[in-house]
Amino acid sequence: MRKGSQIFTLLAIFAMIFVISFPEICLSADKPETIRTVNILDLTGPYAPVTGPLAPGLEDAWKYINTELGGVHGVKVDSITKDFAGKMPLGLSMYNEAITMQPKPLFVTPGSSPLGAALRERIKEDNLICVTATSNEAIYPLAHTFGVYPLYVEMAALGVKYLKDNWKENRPLRIGIITWDTGYGRAIITDEFMEYAKSIGVEIVGTEVFGIREADVTSQLLRLREKKADWLLSNLAASGAVGIKKGCKTMGWDINLYNCFVTEWGTVNLAPPLFQGDITTFPVKSFDETDDPSIQKVIKFFNANNRTIKDKSVFYLIGWQTALVEHHVMKTVVDKHGWNGFNTKNLIEELSHLTEFKPLDGLSEVTYSPGRYTMRKARLYKIKDTQVLPLTDFLEVLDMRPKEYR
C-alpha cells in the first residue's frame, strides 16, 4: 500500500513537471484550425458615415493580432464582415446565415444598437457572445451581450457634470435637449438622467426631438431659445448634428452643443466653423493625440493599409478596442483552461470580470462586472478647428442602469 502511494505521488510530480515544461502540448487538445467572428455592420445605410469605419478598424486590428501577436496561441482569427445597410430584416437574415457557418462564429458584432437589441435573446439561445453599440435595450435584461462603451445616458451625465463644474454664472446652468426621435436619440432621456441633473442643480429647460431624416429643426430650436438654454444636449450622428448647428447659425443663435455620442471627424469636416467649442464623449483616445503610443500603433496600421479620411472615425478606434478585448479574453481562457475549456461559458466568465484592461497599453480602459456588461470609463473632448482634443482623462461614469437591473 505504501509502495503504491509512493508510485502515485511520483506520477503526479512527473505530470506537473510535464505541464510546466511543455504547456503548448497541454493546450493543443481540441485546438481549432481557425476561430471565427462575424460583424453585421451598416456600411451603406443611414449610419454608415459614422459606424461604417468599424469594418476597417476590425480588419486592421485582427490583421495586427494574427500577424504580430500570433492569433490565439497560434490559431488565426477569421473576422467576416457583412453589410446590412441599416435594414433590420436584412441584418436578422444575415445573422441566421452566420450561425450556420462552419466553424460557427464565437463573437458577433452588430453595427447598431437596434440590431443588437433585436439579437440579444437570439444570441443567448445560440450560445454565442455579442459585442455591440450600447443601449439599455441591447444590454438588459442581461444575456450574452456586452457594450463597447458606457450607456448613452451615463455619458450624457458625465458631460453635464463637467459643464456644471465649469459654469461661471451665478445662476443654474440651463440645458435644452434636442435629439433624434429614435431609440438611440432618446436613450439619454431617462428618469435617472432627469433626477441626476436636478440633483446637481442643472435645469433641463426643454426636450425636443426630430426625425432622423428631418433637415429643418428651426421650430425645435426656437422653443429652446425661448427657454433661454445655455447649452444644447443631443445623442445623434453626423447629419443630425449638422442640422442642429446649421439651424442655430441660421437663427443667429450662438450656442454650443454637447453631442453625447458622437461628434467626430467625419461630422466636423462637413462644416468645421459650426462645431468650434462643442464637446463630445469617446470611450477611446483620439486620432489627434499623435504623441500617444497606442494611437501611434493604430496610425501605423491605418497608413500601411491605405485607409482614407473617411475611415478616420471613433468607430475605427472602437474596432481596434473590440478586437483586442476579444483576443485578450480568448487567450486568457486558453491559458486558464486549455482548448478543452475554450467555450462560451468560460469566455463570458472572463469578460464579465475584465478589470481595467488597456488595449495597446492605453487606447481605452475596459471594465465589466457581473450584472453590468457596459464599460465604466469615457473621456470628454472639445472640437478645435478640425481636431477632437481631450478635455479630461478617462473618467468613471455613474451607474445609470435602469433601476430594475441594478
Disulfide bonds with the S-S distance in Angstrom:
none
